[in-house]
Amino acid sequence: MPRPISLPSPAQAASRLADAGRRFYDRGWVLGTSGNLSAVTSRRPLRLVITSSGTHKGRLSGREFLTVGGSGTSLPSKKGHPSAETRLHLEIVRARGAAAVLHTHSVWGTILSDLHAADQGLVIEGYEMLKGLAGVRTHAHREWVPILENDQDMPRLASATHDVLMRDPAVHGLLLRGHGLYTWGATIDEAERHVEILEFLLEALGRRINHGHHHHS
Ligand SMILES: [Zn+2]
């Protein structure tokens, strides 16, 4: 039986998410206070450490995080209010048993999620970098990335996210149309790796279309 992976303390989670946020900012994936980062610090009761709303991800020190419970409301604190998208993080944590959920707003994620919206998703296959996704052993893997319509109504968007995660159990991430990427992992490291891999693949796909070579799918 696999040994359960121990969860970080809230301070450890905040410090590691802050490191990830600064790296993502440097890559241009979370500009202008966009994106949000969370990690589970307790399963029972459920506790999630998440960036507070409006924080600059390039300047994270670890103090810009707060702890929320399973309903998405923050526990008593003085650090502002949780991101409006906290509900999506909780939905993913519950549906996937994820230990961390990371959300980026990259240029390529924004463009491709709009371009492929009519198909409700896009396929990535044939690239070596796919092997960076948990459980993927070969470049021949066919990764489906679902695309959901963007929505400012968070309960409705959380419910649509839940439906997609139930329908497509093998996916490693999902896109919100014209908005960005959500991905997750069994550890903070794995979630961070999934951001790097998926953002790389989206950029590769996007640049390819840009050069007039449509990927067969
Ligand atoms: Zn967002």
Boltz pocket constraint, residues with backbone or C-beta under 6 A from the ligand:
constraints:
  - pocket:
      binder: B
      contacts: [[A, 34], [A, 35], [A, 36], [A, 85], [A, 103], [A, 104], [A, 105], [A, 179], [A, 180]]
      max_distance: 6.0
